[in-house]
Amino acid sequence: MKKSFSLLHPFAMLGILLTLSVFFSPHAAAQYNFKSAPAVLARVDARANTNKLVWFSIGCGTGAVSMYLAGRGAHSLATEAVEGSSYSSSYMLILGGLGLASIGEMTIHIGNSPPSTDRLIGKSPEYVEVYIAAYTEEKFKIKNTWGTLGFLLGVLGGLVASLSTLE
C-alpha cells in the first residue's frame, strides 16, 4: 500500500497545483464561469477597448493650449501694467486657458461608453451588474491615468512654448 501511495503522491501534488492555478490565474478564471469571471473579463475588455493614446493626446492638447493661453495672458497682463493699457484681453486669455483646462479635465472624467452587449447576452442580472461596474471602473481608471499624464506633459509643453515666445 505504501508503494502505491508514493507513486500517486506526485500526481496528487500536480493536480492540486493545477487546481490552484485555475483559481488564482485571472486568464484561466476568465475562461470559466467562476464568481470572479465577470469582473476579470470586464477589466480585460476595458483595457482592450480603451485607447490610451487618444486620452493621452486629449490631455496633452488641452494642457498645452490652456497653459499657452494662460501664459500669454499673464505676460500681456504684466506688460500692460507697465504701459497702462486695458487689462481685459489679458484676463480673457487667462480665463480662456483655465476654462479650456477645466473642460479638458471634465471630458476625461465624464462620459464612459458602455461595454459591448455581446458578452452580456444570456447572462444573469448579477453577472451583468458586476461586469458593467468593473468595466466602468477600469475604463475610468485608464482614462484618468493617461489623460492626467498627458495633461501634465501638455502643461509643461505649453509653459515652454509660452516662455519661448516672450519678447
Protein Blocks (a to p, Z undefined) as FASTA:
>chain_A
ZZmmmmmmmmmmmmmmmmmmmmmpmklmmmpccfklmmmmmmmmmmmmpcfklmmmmmmm
mmmmmmmmmmmmmmmmmmmmmnopafklmmmmmmmmmmmmmmmmmmmmgopacddfklmg
opafklmmmmmmmmmmmmmmmmmmmmmmmmmmmmmmmmmmmmmmpZZ
